[in-house]
Amino acid sequence: MLRVTTLALATTVAAFDALAQTPASRAVDCGGNSPTSGEVVRVIDGRSFLLADGREVRLAAIEAPLPVAGDEDEARVAAALAARTALEALVFHREVSLRPLGVLDRYGRLIAYAFIQTPSGETLVQRALLAGGQTLMSPTPLAASCRTSLQNAEREARTGKLGLWADSYYAVKRADSPADVLAEQGRFALVEGRVASVRENGGVVYMNFGGRQSEQFTVTLAKRNEGIFKSAGLTLKALTGRVVEVRGWVEERSGPAIEVIRPEQIEIVN
């Protein structure tokens, strides 16, 4: 419990530090064109909160460690608490300006970018959380300026080992250690490894990271989506032999796997 408390306190301080260093401008084109606002009366987890009028908001473009009932893993519990504490430090009992994406998710939550007023101007909450090392970018369609701003924030936190990067919670999993990858089943993770082969079967493209697909880490892609990757300059078969980093939700399909839908989920490392 001491570890959880210490991490949560450090997270709060890091969130304020990140906030102070975040460029205060809405010139970064994040969000839709129908702005709204509201007071935050409860922070649910590291990526969502409740407004006074009853609307629940899910922050767009980021993923955070989430609390799971009955979870006995101390690191995961601490990480979820730290992420929530960081978001509370930014928005709790404050008026937030929202730029929704125009759709509700399957839980009825408003998907939006959130902005708060700070002494230096208007700050994007998602960027502050990424800069503090409390969240990861999720692969979602973004305007170029928005993507660059968020990517830079995550990269700087990662390089500086801030927030959950410092605690190694966000340590990149190795594709050649499938058991470690599978331990993240049901969670958003980063996995790095060398692509052994790329094959097609039954309308699915398989990017294999080992000799036996049934045991090794695998990335899957629906064949019908392959054109999206080619348009972004990613020809999957050409990745054979390359070291890549993949981000997404870990599943079990005989062995550990991540399904990719957008090219932003794959980054060439070497």
N, C-alpha and C positions, 0 to 999 in steps of 0.2 A: 504493500500500500504506500510505503514511503516513496518508492520509485515512481508510482503513478502521480503522487502529489507533486514531487519535484519536477517531473516532466511537464505536468500541466502548468506549473508556475513559470517554468522556462519558456514554454510555448506562448504564454500570454505576453511576456516581455518581448519575445522575438516578433510576435505579431505587431506590436506597437512600433518596434524598430523598423520592420519592413514597411509599415504604413508610412512612416516619416520619410522613407527613402523612395516611395513610389511616385512617379511622375503624376502630378495632379492635373490631368487634362482629359477631356472627353473626345479629344481629337482622334484617339484610337477608336476605330469603328467597330465596337462590340455591341451586339444586340439589335433589336427591331426598331420600328418607327412609331410605336404607340406607347410612349412612356407613361408610367403610373408611379405611385409612391405609397408608403405606409410606414407605420411604426412597428418595429420588431418587438414582440412581447415574449417570445420564447425561441430559443435556439434548440433545434431537435438533434442535429448532429453536425459534423464538420462541413456539410454542404447544403443544409436546408434549415429554414426557420419559419415561424408563424407570425403573421401580421395581426394587428389589433382588430382588423375587420374580418378575421377568420380565414383569410387566404394563406395557403401554404406555398412557400417558394422553394424551388430546387434550383440552386445556382448552376448555370450552364457552364459547359466546357471544362469542368474539374471533377476529379474523383477524390474521395477522402476515406480514411479508415472508418468503418461503420460499426457501431455496437451490435453485438449479437447476444441474445438472451442465453444465459448459461455458459457462455464462452469462458473457459478457465485458463486460456493462454494470456499470461500477464502482459506480454509485449503488445498483443492486439488490443487488449482492454485499455492499456496506457495510451496507445496511439490514437484510438477512437476518442478518448477523453481529451487528449491534447488537441486534436483537430477541432473538436467542439468548443473547447475553451478559447482557442485562437479566434474562432468565428464570433463567439460571445464578446470577446474583447473589442471587436470591430463594430458590431451592429446592435448589441442588446440594448433595448430602450432608446434606440436612435431612429430617426426618420431616414429611410433609405429611398433613393430614387431607383426605379426599376425600368429596364428596357427588355420587355418580354420577347420571346421568339414567336409568339402568336399561337402557341399550342399548349395544351395541358398534357402531362404524361399520363400513363395508365392509372396512376394513383390520384389523379385530379390535381396535381401540383402545377403551379405556374413556373415554367422554365424561363429563367431570366438572368440578365446581367444586372448586378447591383452596384450602386455608387453611393458613397457617403461623403459628407463635407468634412474636411480637415483644415487645420490652420494654413496648409499650403494650397488648398483648393479642393477640387473634387477628385476622389480616388476610387478606382475600380476594386471592389472587394475581392474578386477572383484573383487579380494580380497581387494584391497584398498577401493573400493566403499562399500563393505559389512562391512569392518572394521570401516568405517566412519559413518555407519548407514544410508546410502542413498538408498540402494537397499535391496531386499530380494532374497534368493536363489529360483530358480525355479526347479521343479522336472524334471530333465533331466538325461539321462544316463551319468555317470561320472566314471573315474578311481578312485579307493579307496583313493589314496593319495590326489587327487584333491578335492574329496568330503569332506574329513576330514578337509583340509585346509580352504575351503570355509565355511563349517559348523562352525568351530571354530571362524572364523572372524565374522560371523553373530551373533553367541552366545555371543561373547565378547561385541559387540556393543549393543546388546539387554540388557545384564546385566548392562552395564555401561550407558545405556540410552543416547547413542550418536546419533547425527544427527536427523533423523525423529522419532527415538524411543523416544528422549527427548521431541519432540513436540506432542507425543501421536498419530501421524498420523498412525504409525504401531501398534497401540493398538490392541491386539487380541480380536476379536469379540466373544461374548458369544452365543453359540448355542441356549440357552434358551431365547434369545431375537431376534427372527426371523426378526422383523422389522429392527433392527440395521444391521443384516447381509444382508438383502435385499437392504438396502441403498447402499451397495457396489456392486450392480449388474453391471456386465461388467468390474469389476476390480479384480485384484489379491489380495487375502486377506488371513488372518489366522483366523481360527474359532476353538474354543475349547468348548467341552461339553462332557457330559456323554451319551454313546450310550444306547438307550432304547431298541432297537431290531434290528435284521438283518434278512431280508427276501428276497426271490427271487420271481420275477414275469416277465414272458415273456422274459427271457434271460438277465434280469437286476437284480443285487443285490442291495438292498436298505438298507443303514445303517441309521436308524431313530433315531432322538434325541428328540422325543416327542411322545405323544400319537396319534396325528392326523397328518398323513404325509402331508395332503393337506395344513397345516398351519405351521408346524414346519420345522426346518432346516433338510435337508436330504443330505446324500452322496450317489452317484450312481456309480456303477461299472458294466461294461459289463461282463456277466458271463464267456465269453470266455477268459477274462484276469485274472480270479481268480487265475489260476495256478502261475502267476508271483508273486502274493502276497504270496502265500503259500511257494514258493521257497525262499522268503526273510524272512520267519518265521512269516508271518502275516496271521493267519486264521481269516477271518472276523467275522464269527459267534462267535468265542471265545472272541471277543471284547465287547460283550453285557455286560453292567454294568461297563465298563472301561471308564476312562476319556481320550480322545484323542484330539490331535490338528491336524487339517486338513488345508492344503494350496492348493490354486487353484483359478480358476476363478469363481466368483459367478454368478449363473444363476437364472432365475425364472422358476420353474416347479411347478405350483400351489403355492408352498412356495419357500423359498430360497434353493438353492442346489449347490453343487460342484461335478463335475464329477472327479473321480480319475482314473488315467491310470497307474501310477507307485506307488510302495510301499513307495517311498520317500515322498509322499504327506501326509502320515499318521504317526504321532508320538504318542506313548503311553505316557501319562503324569502320569497316576496313575491307 
